[in-house]
Amino acid sequence: MLNGFNHWFSSAKKGERYTYHTGDLAFDRYVPLAKEPTPEKRELGLLADMAYELYVQREVLLVQKKIDFKVYEYQAVKI
């Protein structure tokens, strides 16, 4: 996941989109305090944090596309 996102970001042109998650991001990355996150949840958290940091730096826009009930495509758009 992270490698794919990094590769896309480094080579993407303005306006190109990358779907970095499909589902319910807040729910899918949630880990109860008493438990250790799985490697998949840890990587998803890092990916979401990376996308948000690029948004803060004004490198990408973050958009959501509703697919179904509680299912979204989370996309980064290069700006």
Secondary structure, 3 states (H helix, E strand, C coil): CHHHHHHHHHHCCCCCEEEEEEECHHHHHCCCCCCCCCHHHHHHHHHHHHHHHHHHCCCEEEEEEEEECCEEEEEEEEC
